[in-house]
């Protein structure tokens, strides 16, 4: 029986600022590589773009945000409703990984039994510390690039929804805290940036995850602070497997094997083969 995976899309691999992307989409090499690896190993793959990340803006004034699991639930429900698949798994990168982990944790008792596992890479599971880490001097080049891209998104929304959103104060924004305070929080029903970070982070619900879940966060990830390495949560939850390799950056697990697969692709397949039974 062929099963499938849902891949959440988020920031691309770290490198020079010219290569870094705030958002991923279904054309990114690390996504296409994962899909090829899954297909070679008997899985169908569904790649899900966040709102506004597919190459055209979404048709609402709101964006997506790091803790919004409803769209994931809608896609998953749609794919599984016709009975074509007996087993499924989630794979998420960065913010997409946070959404996948939060979804599994908050819906543990209501999760579709066909969801058998999850693999996530480079996940800022504690958004507050990650946002502060991104605002540190060593990430200044990344932050400048990110603010330019976010400003482009705001301008696009201004053209679509004149009078509902503006960029009059954007020139003052220098950090994710300021952006989340001014845009993310009010557009998505949060009281403040801190309220958004607290409610959108997956770390508080990791204890509730009840399916085999692999979280891989490299120790040299420039976007992750110490609270994003949930050692205690993994120790206390037998379903949560935390791996913290010394190298890998942010979605940068690129060492090849004999099949010229990224290490992340091989590790994901290995984990799914070990924990998802395709023929119950």
Secondary structure by P-SEA (a helix, b strand, c coil): cbbbbbbbbcccccccccccccccccccaaaaaaaaaaaaabbbbbbbbcccccccccccccccccccaaaaaaaaaaaacccccccbbbbbcaaaaaaaaaaaaaacccccccccbbbbccccccaaaaaaaaacccaaaaaaaaaaaaaaaaaaaaaacccccccccccccccaaaaaacccccccccccaaaaaaaacccccccccccbbbbbbbcccccccccccaaaaaaacccbbbbbccccccccccccccccccaaaaaaaaaaaacccccc
